Amino acid sequence: MSETKTPIIEIRDLSFAYPTDDGEAPKNALTNVNLSIEEGSFVSILGHNGSGKSTLAKMMSLILMPDSGSVWIDGKNMSAEDITEEDVLDARRKVGMVFQNPDNQIVATVVEEDVAFGPENLGLPSAEIRRRVDEALEMVGMTKYARHAPHNLSGGQKQRVAIAGIIAMRRRCIIFDESTAMLDPAGRREVMDTIERLNREENITVLHITHYMNEAVRADRVVVMDSGRILLDGTPSEVFSQPETLWNVRLDVPQTTELLYHMKKSGYNVRLDIFDPDECAEEIAAAIRSDRDAD
C-alpha cells in the first residue's frame, strides 16, 4: 500500500471577510473553502477580480489569518490556539510568495545582495549565504547579472531576481500572485519557463495565480474561484472542457479551446482538451476530412 503524503498546504472550511470603514457588514472574501495542495504539484488558480484568489494566497502564506476554519502548513494547524510565533516563522520559511510588482520585493541596489537579504536575516554563515545566492541565481538564469543594479534590468529579469530571493530561503512552496501581470510577452515567457523548471527539476511546489489561460494550461491542476468559493478543480483538460461555465464567471478560455468549442457547436466531432496550436490544427483538419468523407 502506498504511503499517504501530508499536503504542504491544506485549507479546511476557511472563511474570511474584510472589515469596512462605513459601518456596513464585513465583505466576505472567502466562504467555506477547502483545498489541499500536494507537495511537488503545480497548481494554477484562476478567478475574476474579487473572486478571492489573492486573499486565498495571503491565507496560505500566513499574511492573513482566517475568521473561521484553518490553514495547515506541512501538517501543522496554523490557526490553533497554542500556535507560537516560532511555529509561524517556521511555516513562513516553507512557503514564500512572489508578488505582481517585482519593484516592491527588491530591496538592494545589487542583484546578489538582494538575493542574499533573506538568508542574512536568518543569521546563516557567510559561506552558506554565498552558496545559496549562487545556486538561486543559477536556477533562474541570472548568474551573469549578479553584480548588476536591479533598476537596470527588464521586468522579466527583475521578477526572476525576486524568485531567486525566495529560492535562497529554501522555500518548499512558492506562491506566485499574478507575478507575470506587469510583464510583456517575452518577460512572461521567461518567468513561466523559470517557474516550470523549478517545479519539474527542483520539486518545488508551485501555486500560480494568473489571468492568462496559456499559463494556466501548463499546470498539473487548475482551481477556479468565483465569489469566494471554489467553482472548479481538476486537470487543465477537465476544467477547460467546460468553457460555458468559465464564460459565465467572466473568465476566458485558451484560444484553441474557444475555436474547438465553436467547431463542435457547428456539428464537428472535435475534442475540447487540446491546447497546443499545432495539435489543434490537426484536430480541425481531421474533423473536416471526416465530415467530407461522410458526405
C-alpha positions in Angstrom: 0.0 0.0 0.0 1.4 3.4 -1.0 2.1 5.9 1.8 -0.2 8.9 2.0 1.8 12.1 1.9 1.0 15.1 4.1 -0.1 18.1 2.0 2.3 21.0 2.1 -0.8 23.3 2.4 -4.3 22.4 3.4 -7.3 24.7 3.8 -10.2 23.5 5.8 -13.6 25.2 5.9 -12.0 28.6 5.7 -13.9 31.8 5.7 -12.7 35.4 5.8 -14.3 38.8 5.5 -12.6 42.2 5.1 -13.8 44.8 7.6 -15.4 48.0 6.2 -14.9 51.6 7.3 -18.5 52.7 6.7 -20.2 50.7 9.3 -21.6 48.2 6.9 -21.3 44.4 7.3 -17.9 43.0 6.5 -17.4 41.9 2.9 -17.0 38.1 2.5 -13.9 37.3 0.5 -13.8 33.5 1.2 -16.6 31.2 2.3 -16.1 27.7 3.5 -13.1 27.0 1.2 -11.5 23.5 1.3 -8.3 23.0 -0.7 -5.4 20.5 -0.4 -2.0 21.2 -2.1 0.2 18.2 -2.5 4.0 18.7 -2.3 5.7 18.9 -5.6 2.5 19.8 -7.5 2.0 22.7 -9.9 -1.4 24.4 -9.4 -2.9 27.3 -11.3 -5.6 29.4 -9.5 -8.0 31.4 -11.7 -10.7 33.8 -11.0 -12.1 37.2 -11.9 -11.1 40.3 -9.9 -12.8 39.9 -6.5 -13.1 36.2 -6.7 -11.0 35.7 -3.6 -7.9 34.1 -5.2 -5.4 36.7 -3.9 -7.0 36.6 -0.4 -6.5 32.8 -0.5 -2.9 33.3 -1.4 -2.4 35.6 1.5 -4.0 33.0 3.8 -1.7 30.2 2.5 1.4 32.4 3.1 0.1 33.5 6.5 -0.1 37.2 5.7 -3.8 37.0 6.7 -5.5 34.6 9.2 -9.0 33.2 8.8 -12.1 34.3 10.6 -13.1 30.7 10.8 -11.7 27.4 9.6 -8.0 26.5 9.5 -4.8 26.8 7.5 -2.4 23.8 7.8 1.2 24.1 6.7 3.1 20.8 6.4 0.7 19.0 8.8 0.5 21.8 11.5 -2.6 23.8 12.1 -1.5 27.4 12.0 -4.9 28.6 13.3 -4.7 26.6 16.5 -4.8 28.5 19.8 -1.5 27.0 21.0 0.4 28.1 17.9 3.6 30.0 18.7 5.4 32.8 16.9 8.2 30.3 16.2 5.7 28.0 14.6 4.5 30.8 12.3 8.1 31.7 11.4 8.9 28.1 10.6 5.8 27.9 8.4 6.8 31.0 6.6 10.2 29.5 5.9 8.4 26.8 4.0 6.0 28.9 2.0 7.1 32.1 0.1 5.3 34.5 -2.2 6.3 36.4 -5.3 4.2 39.4 -5.9 2.9 41.1 -9.0 5.3 44.0 -9.0 9.0 42.9 -8.6 10.0 46.5 -7.6 8.0 46.0 -4.4 10.1 43.0 -3.5 13.6 44.1 -4.4 15.4 45.8 -1.5 19.0 46.1 -2.5 21.0 48.0 -5.1 22.9 45.0 -6.4 21.3 41.8 -7.6 23.3 39.3 -5.5 22.9 41.5 -2.4 19.1 41.4 -2.9 19.1 37.6 -3.1 21.3 37.4 0.0 18.9 39.6 2.0 16.7 36.8 3.3 19.4 34.3 4.2 21.3 37.0 6.0 18.2 37.7 8.1 18.2 34.0 9.0 21.7 34.5 10.5 23.3 32.0 8.3 27.1 31.7 7.9 28.7 33.8 5.1 29.8 30.7 3.2 26.3 29.2 3.3 24.8 32.5 2.1 27.3 32.7 -0.8 26.4 29.1 -1.8 22.6 29.8 -1.7 22.9 33.0 -3.6 25.0 31.4 -6.4 22.6 28.4 -6.6 19.5 30.5 -6.7 20.8 32.9 -9.4 21.8 29.9 -11.5 18.4 28.3 -11.1 16.7 31.4 -12.5 19.3 32.0 -15.2 20.6 35.3 -13.7 24.2 34.4 -12.7 25.7 36.8 -15.2 23.7 39.7 -13.7 24.8 39.1 -10.1 26.7 42.4 -9.9 24.1 44.4 -11.9 21.8 47.1 -10.4 18.2 45.7 -10.4 16.8 49.0 -11.7 18.7 48.5 -15.0 17.0 45.1 -15.6 13.9 44.3 -17.6 10.7 43.4 -15.9 11.1 39.7 -16.5 14.7 39.8 -15.2 13.6 41.7 -12.1 10.9 39.1 -11.4 13.5 36.3 -11.7 15.7 38.1 -9.2 12.6 38.2 -6.8 12.1 34.5 -7.4 15.8 33.8 -6.7 15.4 35.6 -3.3 12.6 33.2 -2.4 14.7 30.2 -3.6 17.6 31.3 -1.5 15.4 31.0 1.6 14.9 27.3 0.7 11.1 27.6 0.4 9.4 24.3 -0.4 6.4 26.0 -1.8 6.3 29.3 -3.8 3.1 31.2 -4.4 3.1 33.5 -7.5 0.4 36.1 -7.1 -0.1 37.3 -10.7 3.7 37.6 -11.0 3.5 37.9 -14.8 0.7 40.5 -14.9 3.0 43.5 -15.3 5.4 41.9 -17.9 5.5 42.0 -21.7 5.1 38.6 -23.5 8.9 38.0 -23.5 9.1 38.6 -19.8 6.1 36.4 -19.1 7.7 33.5 -21.1 11.0 34.0 -19.1 9.2 33.8 -15.8 6.9 30.9 -16.8 9.9 28.9 -18.0 11.6 29.5 -14.7 8.5 28.6 -12.7 8.1 25.3 -14.7 11.7 24.4 -14.3 11.7 25.0 -10.5 8.7 22.6 -10.3 9.9 19.9 -12.6 13.6 19.9 -11.8 13.7 21.1 -8.1 10.3 19.6 -7.0 9.3 23.0 -5.6 5.5 23.2 -5.1 4.1 26.0 -7.2 0.8 27.9 -6.8 0.4 30.2 -9.7 -2.4 32.8 -9.6 -2.9 34.2 -13.1 -5.3 35.8 -15.6 -3.5 34.2 -18.6 -5.1 31.0 -19.8 -2.0 29.9 -21.8 -0.1 30.0 -18.5 -2.8 28.0 -16.6 -2.7 25.1 -19.0 1.0 24.5 -18.1 0.0 23.4 -14.6 -0.9 19.9 -13.5 -4.1 21.2 -11.8 -6.4 24.2 -12.3 -8.6 25.7 -9.5 -11.2 28.2 -10.5 -12.7 30.6 -7.9 -15.8 32.7 -8.0 -17.4 34.8 -5.3 -15.1 33.5 -2.6 -15.7 29.8 -3.3 -14.1 27.1 -5.4 -16.1 26.6 -8.6 -14.0 24.1 -10.5 -11.0 21.9 -9.5 -9.3 19.5 -11.9 -6.7 19.0 -14.6 -6.5 21.6 -17.3 -8.4 19.3 -19.7 -11.2 18.8 -17.2 -11.6 22.5 -16.4 -11.2 24.0 -19.8 -13.6 21.4 -21.3 -16.3 23.5 -19.6 -16.0 26.8 -21.5 -19.6 27.9 -20.9 -19.1 27.6 -17.1 -15.9 29.7 -17.3 -17.5 32.4 -19.5 -20.4 32.6 -17.1 -17.9 33.8 -14.4 -16.2 36.3 -16.8 -13.2 34.2 -17.5 -11.6 33.4 -20.8 -10.5 30.0 -22.1 -7.4 29.2 -24.2 -7.9 30.3 -27.8 -7.6 26.7 -29.0 -10.5 25.7 -26.7 -12.7 28.5 -27.9 -12.1 27.6 -31.6 -12.8 23.9 -31.0 -15.9 24.8 -29.0 -17.4 26.7 -31.9 -16.4 23.9 -34.3 -18.2 21.4 -32.0 -21.3 23.7 -31.8 -21.3 23.7 -35.6 -21.5 19.9 -35.7 -17.9 18.8 -36.0 -16.6 15.9 -33.9 -13.7 17.5 -32.1 -12.1 17.4 -28.6 -12.0 20.5 -26.4 -9.0 19.5 -24.3 -6.3 20.5 -26.9 -4.1 23.5 -26.0 -1.2 23.2 -28.5 -1.9 25.2 -31.7 -0.4 22.6 -34.0 -2.4 19.8 -32.4 -5.5 22.0 -32.6 -4.9 22.5 -36.3 -4.5 18.7 -36.8 -7.7 18.1 -34.9 -9.6 20.6 -37.0 -8.2 19.2 -40.3 -9.1 15.7 -39.3 -12.6 16.7 -38.4 -13.1 18.5 -41.7 -11.8 15.5 -43.6 -14.1 13.2 -41.7 -17.0 15.4 -42.4 -16.3 15.5 -46.1 -15.8 11.7 -46.3 -19.2 11.3 -44.6 -20.8 13.3 -47.4 
